[in-house]
Amino acid sequence: MKLLPVLLLSTLALTGCVTTESPTGRNQILLFSSQEIDQMGASSFEQIKKQEKVSQDPKLNAYVDCVANRITSVLPKSNLPWDVVVFESEQVNAFALPGGHIGVYTGLLKVAANEDQLATVIGHEVAHVLASHSNEQVSRAKLTGTGMQLADVALGAGGVSNKDLYMAALGLGTQVGFILPYGREQESEADVMGVELMARAGFDPSQSMVLWQNMAKQGGEQGPELLSTHPSHGHRIDELTQMQSQVMPLYQASKGQVQNRCQKTK
């Protein structure tokens, strides 16, 4: 039982990590500078654009750009140029990467029925970037990799039997890439931040619940929340329902300032 604290302290010393707070007050360990993580985001986005088919539909691109631009215009760093790309794919998905990159799959537009529902997803994905979730995930991966090396040495030197079993119990047996699945804490944090972003941008936050209801119908049985890295649709909808009293005043104050509505094309 003494092994894990020793490994953790050794790993932190080797990596020179920075512990900070997320926008909602959650502790984070971030090992990379904003410049480094932005470069990783840019490289990943270029790779995705090579692998996926980019939509050439001008009306579709204008619609997605309109929603994304309104969301990014209310960010603290609103002067950052965001690159928005629509991908021709049946995937019901979207993502945002550090450095100002947003990808939206056309499959999502079949589930997000209007501008407010699309803003729910884009606001959520942009919130991941705003909260440094990519940095946090890659940092965890680096700590896992270093920890695995240290554990291998320590367990080997100590003559511990069933070394693989012990390493799995310590959570040190995982290999990951750059674009990592977010955990439930991060997903919930992005929900909270994202619905506030959409409200400030003049999108109706009550549509966030409708969007996730649509997602639940699309996704079918999701299984127990305990077995998923994401909150269940029901739990997500409950949290968003509780937030409505906080974000509706933001929406009421901002919607009159919206010059252009974003019209969805068929």
C-alpha distance (Angstrom), angle and dihedral (degrees) to the residues before:
residue distance angle dihedral
M1 . . .
K2 3.81 . .
L3 3.80 91.3 .
L4 3.83 99.0 77.0
P5 3.85 97.8 56.1
V6 3.81 90.2 47.2
L7 3.79 91.7 49.8
L8 3.79 92.0 46.7
L9 3.80 93.8 50.3
S10 3.79 91.3 46.3
T11 3.78 91.6 49.2
L12 3.80 93.7 48.9
A13 3.78 90.9 48.9
L14 3.79 92.0 51.1
T15 3.78 95.7 47.8
G16 3.80 99.8 40.3
C17 3.80 91.8 -138.2
V18 3.77 127.5 -165.8
T19 3.79 118.3 -135.7
T20 3.78 114.0 -154.0
E21 3.79 141.1 153.7
S22 3.76 125.8 -98.1
P23 3.83 118.6 -129.8
T24 3.81 89.3 -91.1
G25 3.81 94.4 48.5
R26 3.80 99.7 -98.1
N27 3.82 117.2 142.2
Q28 3.81 115.4 -110.1
I29 3.78 134.6 -175.6
L30 3.82 110.9 -144.3
L31 3.80 118.8 -176.6
F32 3.81 100.0 172.5
S33 3.79 132.7 70.9
S34 3.80 118.8 -120.1
Q35 3.81 88.4 -109.6
E36 3.80 92.1 54.5
I37 3.79 94.4 46.9
D38 3.82 91.7 45.5
Q39 3.80 89.6 54.0
M40 3.79 90.5 50.6
G41 3.80 88.9 50.8
A42 3.80 92.7 49.5
S43 3.81 92.7 48.6
S44 3.79 92.1 48.5
F45 3.80 91.9 48.4
E46 3.80 92.1 51.9
Q47 3.79 89.7 50.6
I48 3.81 91.9 50.3
K49 3.82 91.3 50.0
K50 3.80 88.9 55.1
Q51 3.80 92.7 49.3
E52 3.82 99.9 42.7
K53 3.79 131.5 57.3
V54 3.81 111.1 -108.1
S55 3.81 114.9 -139.6
Q56 3.80 116.0 -116.7
D57 3.82 94.2 -169.5
P58 3.84 104.5 123.7
K59 3.82 95.6 -160.4
L60 3.78 92.7 48.1
N61 3.80 92.0 48.1
A62 3.81 91.4 47.3
Y63 3.81 90.7 52.7
V64 3.81 94.8 49.8
D65 3.82 91.4 42.4
C66 3.81 89.9 52.5
V67 3.80 93.2 54.3
A68 3.81 94.5 41.9
N69 3.80 93.7 46.9
R70 3.78 92.4 52.4
I71 3.80 90.4 51.1
T72 3.80 94.7 47.7
S73 3.81 92.3 44.9
V74 3.82 90.2 70.3
L75 3.80 95.2 50.3
P76 3.81 120.0 112.1
K77 3.83 88.4 -115.7
S78 3.78 95.4 44.6
N79 3.82 91.3 154.4
L80 3.81 90.9 69.2
P81 3.82 109.3 108.7
W82 3.80 107.7 -125.5
D83 3.79 118.7 -152.2
V84 3.83 109.6 -143.3
V85 3.81 119.7 -167.5
V86 3.80 129.4 178.0
F87 3.81 115.4 -148.7
E88 3.80 123.9 -154.2
S89 3.78 101.2 -126.3
E90 3.80 140.3 121.5
Q91 3.79 88.8 -127.8
V92 3.80 112.0 122.7
N93 3.76 92.2 -140.5
A94 3.79 150.4 101.6
F95 3.78 134.6 -174.7
A96 3.78 143.0 -171.2
L97 3.79 125.5 -149.5
P98 3.81 132.6 -160.7
G99 3.78 114.2 -89.2
G100 3.80 94.4 46.4
H101 3.82 107.9 -66.2
I102 3.80 127.2 144.1
G103 3.79 126.5 -177.1
V104 3.80 124.0 -170.6
Y105 3.81 123.9 -174.0
T106 3.80 118.1 -143.8
G107 3.80 89.8 -128.9
L108 3.80 88.4 69.2
L109 3.80 90.9 59.4
K110 3.80 89.4 64.0
V111 3.82 90.0 59.7
A112 3.82 100.2 34.1
A113 3.78 96.0 69.6
N114 3.81 99.2 -170.1
E115 3.80 144.3 9.7
D116 3.81 92.9 -84.0
Q117 3.79 93.2 54.5
L118 3.79 92.2 46.7
A119 3.81 88.2 49.0
T120 3.81 88.2 54.9
V121 3.81 90.8 60.9
I122 3.81 97.1 39.4
G123 3.80 91.4 46.1
H124 3.80 89.6 50.4
E125 3.81 93.2 49.4
V126 3.81 93.8 45.6
A127 3.81 88.4 49.7
H128 3.81 88.6 60.2
V129 3.82 88.0 59.6
L130 3.80 93.3 43.1
A131 3.80 90.5 53.0
S132 3.84 93.4 48.5
H133 3.79 91.8 -119.8
S134 3.82 93.0 150.5
N135 3.80 90.5 53.6
E136 3.78 89.1 48.4
Q137 3.80 93.4 50.2
V138 3.79 95.2 46.2
S139 3.80 89.2 45.7
R140 3.78 89.9 53.3
A141 3.78 89.0 49.9
K142 3.78 90.8 52.6
L143 3.78 91.5 48.4
T144 3.79 89.5 48.5
G145 3.80 91.3 51.7
T146 3.80 93.4 48.0
G147 3.78 91.6 42.7
M148 3.77 90.8 51.8
Q149 3.80 91.2 55.0
L150 3.81 91.7 47.7
A151 3.80 92.0 46.1
D152 3.78 91.4 50.1
V153 3.81 91.0 53.5
A154 3.80 94.6 43.0
L155 3.78 96.2 45.8
G156 3.80 91.9 44.0
A157 3.79 93.3 48.9
G158 3.78 91.5 47.4
G159 3.77 93.2 53.0
V160 3.82 92.0 -124.6
S161 3.78 114.0 173.5
N162 3.80 121.7 -135.9
K163 3.81 90.6 29.4
D164 3.82 93.9 171.6
L165 3.79 91.1 54.0
Y166 3.80 92.0 51.5
M167 3.80 92.3 47.9
A168 3.80 90.9 50.7
A169 3.81 90.0 50.4
L170 3.80 89.5 52.6
G171 3.81 90.4 52.2
L172 3.79 91.3 -117.5
G173 3.79 99.4 123.4
T174 3.79 101.2 82.0
Q175 3.79 128.5 112.1
V176 3.80 117.4 -163.2
G177 3.80 142.2 173.7
F178 3.79 130.4 -139.6
I179 3.80 101.3 -86.3
L180 3.78 98.4 61.4
P181 3.79 130.7 -179.1
Y182 3.77 111.5 -104.2
G183 3.80 121.3 -123.2
R184 3.79 126.1 -120.7
E185 3.82 93.7 -97.2
Q186 3.79 91.0 54.1
E187 3.80 93.1 44.5
S188 3.80 91.7 51.4
E189 3.80 90.5 46.5
A190 3.81 90.5 51.5
D191 3.82 89.6 49.8
V192 3.81 91.2 54.1
M193 3.80 94.3 45.9
G194 3.79 94.7 39.0
V195 3.79 96.3 54.3
E196 3.80 89.3 50.3
L197 3.81 90.6 50.4
M198 3.80 92.6 51.2
A199 3.81 91.7 48.1
R200 3.81 91.9 50.7
A201 3.81 88.4 49.8
G202 3.81 91.5 55.3
F203 3.81 98.6 -102.1
D204 3.80 119.6 136.3
P205 3.85 106.9 -105.7
S206 3.82 91.9 -160.7
Q207 3.81 86.6 71.7
S208 3.82 88.9 65.7
M209 3.80 89.8 76.7
V210 3.81 91.0 48.5
L211 3.80 90.4 51.0
W212 3.80 92.7 54.6
Q213 3.79 90.5 44.9
N214 3.81 86.7 55.9
M215 3.79 89.0 47.8
A216 3.80 90.7 51.9
K217 3.81 90.8 52.9
Q218 3.80 89.8 48.0
G219 3.78 96.1 46.5
G220 3.78 99.3 44.5
E221 3.78 119.5 -159.4
Q222 3.77 108.6 6.8
G223 3.77 99.2 -173.9
P224 3.81 128.0 -131.6
E225 3.80 115.0 -26.7
L226 3.80 90.3 -131.2
L227 3.82 89.4 65.6
S228 3.81 94.8 50.3
T229 3.79 132.8 75.9
H230 3.81 87.7 -142.6
P231 3.79 129.1 65.2
S232 3.79 113.2 -101.0
H233 3.79 115.1 -101.2
G234 3.80 89.7 -112.5
H235 3.80 94.2 51.5
R236 3.80 90.7 45.3
I237 3.81 91.9 51.7
D238 3.83 91.2 47.5
E239 3.83 91.5 53.5
L240 3.79 92.4 47.5
T241 3.81 90.4 48.6
Q242 3.80 90.3 54.5
M243 3.81 90.3 50.9
Q244 3.79 96.0 55.1
S245 3.79 94.7 90.1
Q246 3.81 89.2 56.6
V247 3.79 99.3 45.5
M248 3.81 103.7 35.2
P249 3.85 91.6 75.1
L250 3.82 88.2 54.1
Y251 3.79 89.8 51.7
Q252 3.81 93.2 47.0
A253 3.81 90.5 50.6
S254 3.81 94.7 48.0
K255 3.80 105.8 36.5
G256 3.80 93.5 75.8
Q257 3.80 89.8 57.6
V258 3.80 94.7 56.6
Q259 3.80 109.1 111.0
N260 3.79 100.4 -174.7
R261 3.77 128.4 33.4
C262 3.80 116.6 -147.8
Q263 3.78 109.4 -118.7
K264 3.77 116.2 -153.0
T265 3.79 115.1 -134.8
K266 3.78 122.0 -138.8
